[in-house]
Amino acid sequence: MSAYWVAMMDVTDTEGYKAYPAAAAKAVEKFGGRVIAVGPPVEVLEGKSPRSRYAVLEFESTEKASACYHSPEYQEAFALRKDASDADFVIVNGT
């Protein structure tokens, strides 16, 4: 069953954030993930959008999604992002 990273964030340091996307992409690729959607919301349908940026990435399984996040490769990327953004990340199962 597929699984998805759903990431919601606000970038607080644009310059510090710049290296993150490429570093994260290496980890995601290693674990067979693919970007489904990324960017600011196009339209907020209900409520308030709590973050300015969103990303949805698909993985083959919950195990691969979790392994990617906890991998040394992604943790290197996370180290680039952690002081440059505020974020919420979750893994959700596909149907």
HELIX and SHEET records of a PDB file:
HELIX    1   1 THR A   14  TYR A   17  1                                   4    
HELIX    2   2 TYR A   20  LYS A   30  1                                  11    
HELIX    3   3 THR A   62  HIS A   70  1                                   9    
HELIX    4   4 PRO A   72  ARG A   81  1                                  10    
SHEET    1   A 4 ARG A  34  GLY A  39  0                                        
SHEET    2   A 4 ARG A  53  PHE A  59 -1                                        
SHEET    3   A 4 ALA A   3  VAL A  11 -1                                        
SHEET    4   A 4 SER A  85  ASN A  93 -1                                        
END                                                                             
